[in-house]
Amino acid sequence: VSSDGGSTQLKAYKMMTSPHGIALIISNIEFDKSFFGQGLLNRTGGDVDEKNLQDLFGPDCLNYKVVLLKNLTGGQIDLAFRLVSGHEGFTYAKLHKNDREALKALSDGSNLISANHDSFVCCLLSHGKEGVVYGTD
């Protein structure tokens, strides 16, 4: 209902496919000890957050295909978004060897956004500050 007493219709995704789409969870728990010259503490309990999000977005609840990527550097977070979105033909094969291991869950193409999905969800679990999410480096 709108403020003037009339009704307002909200737009919504159809959510007809199964799974509804990809739920990408990027979870940074272990940080480089020399991070910004001050070191950041590891995110204790981060594994509990991962499990809760996997359960929430998984097939028994919100019905998304969950993709978990752990302990990514800032550059790898950027690469993950490029890969999952199919950014300008960006492919797993073009990655440096070190990045391939970290992003292995995106290697076969089945975990990428496609026209067969109704929506995309991303959860970034990390340290940061306003406007910034930290990679592990």
Stockholm file with secondary structure:
# STOCKHOLM 1.0

chainA/1-137         VSSDGGSTQLKAYKMMTSPHGIALIISNIEFDKSFFGQGLLNRTGGDVDEKNLQDLFGPDCLNYKVVLLKNLTGGQIDLAFRLVSGHEGFTYAKLHKNDREALKALSDGSNLISANHDSFVCCLLSHGKEGVVYGTD
#=GR chainA/1-137 SS CCTTSSCCCCCCCCCCSSSCEEEEEEECCCCCTTGGGTCCCCCTTHHHHHHHHHHHHSTTTTCCEEEEEESCCHHHHHHHHHHHHTGGGCCGGGSCHHHHHHTGGGSSSTTSCCTTCSEEEEEEESCEETTEECCCC
#=GC SS_cons         CCTTSSCCCCCCCCCCSSSCEEEEEEECCCCCTTGGGTCCCCCTTHHHHHHHHHHHHSTTTTCCEEEEEESCCHHHHHHHHHHHHTGGGCCGGGSCHHHHHHTGGGSSSTTSCCTTCSEEEEEEESCEETTEECCCC
//
